[in-house]
């Protein structure tokens, strides 16, 4: 991100979507979900939202499907709460960063340093 405005909007989206997921969604597929990161395009019209869920990958994929089905509700609520010209298109994805970090830790612990 090169622009300060994009970074500020990114942080604002992270905070608002996290609040909405905790308090406003009633979809049973969206259980214990954490919004880990938001990547916003430079023109502020597309946002990738990374989601981490308690449990296995199946639960995380189910939570992402629940969030995708609630995308219209989330965008409408963001439009009411935020004073932005455009509310970005939301693309929910499973955050695989923790799994990759665990794999790297496991590989490093298996190595024998002499």
N, C-alpha and C positions, 0 to 999 in steps of 0.2 A: 504494500500500500504506500503510495507516494504522497497522498493527500491527507492532511490533518482532518478535514471534514469527513472523509470516508472512514477514518479510524474512529472518530467520535460517534458517527452513526452506527458503525459496527458494534461498539460497546453498548450503545443505547438499545440496539436490537437484541443483543445478548441478554441484557437485563430484562427487557420487556417480555421477550418470548419465554424466558425462564419463569417469570412471575405468572404468566398466563398458563404455562404448562402445569405449574404447581397448584394454581387456584381455579382456573377457569375451564379446563377440559374435563369432560365426564366420560370419555372413551375408555373402556376397561383395558384396551390394548396398551394404552399409555399409562403404565404403572409408575415404577420408580425410575424416572428418566431425568437425566442431567444434560443440559445444553452445554457442551464443552467449548465450542468455538463457533464463530461466524466469520465467513470470508465474503466480503462484499466487493463487487466489481467497482472499477473506478468511476463509472457513470451512475452508480448507486441504484441500478435497476434490477440486479440479480444478486441473490444471497444464497450461499451454501451454508447450511446449518448442520453442524456435526453433533450427533446425539450419542450418549452413552447410557446404557440401561443395565440395571442389576440383573444378573443371570447370564445365560448363555447367548450365543449369537442369534438363536431362534427368537428369543424374547426381544432382543434389540431390533431385529428385522420386523417383528410384529409391531413394536412401538413406532418405528419409522412409518409403517403403513398407516397406523392410526393418526400420526401427525400429518401425513400427506392427505388423508381424507378430511382432516380439520383445517387444511390450509386456507380455505376461504374464510372461515371463522377467525383464524389467527390474523390474516391480513386486514379484515374488517376492524378487528379490535385494535390493531396497530394504527390504522388510519384514524380511529377515534382518539387515541391517546397521544399520538406523535404529530408534531406539526412539520411534516415532510411533504414536499410537492408530489413525490412518487413513493408509493410503498413498494418495495422490491418484490419480485417473484421469489418465492421461497422454495429451496431445494433441500429437503431433509436427507441426511446420509448418516450411516452408522460410523462412529468414530473408532477407528482401528488402531489408534496411536498407543493405547495401553497394551494391546496384544503384541504389537511390534516391540515395545519396550521390554515386555516380559520375555519375549523370545530372545532378544539381544542379551538380557541379563542371564538367561539360562545358558546361552552359548558361551558367554564369558566365564561363567562359573564352571563349565565343563572343561575349559582350557586349562592346561597345567603350565604355569609359568616357571621357568627354571632360572 
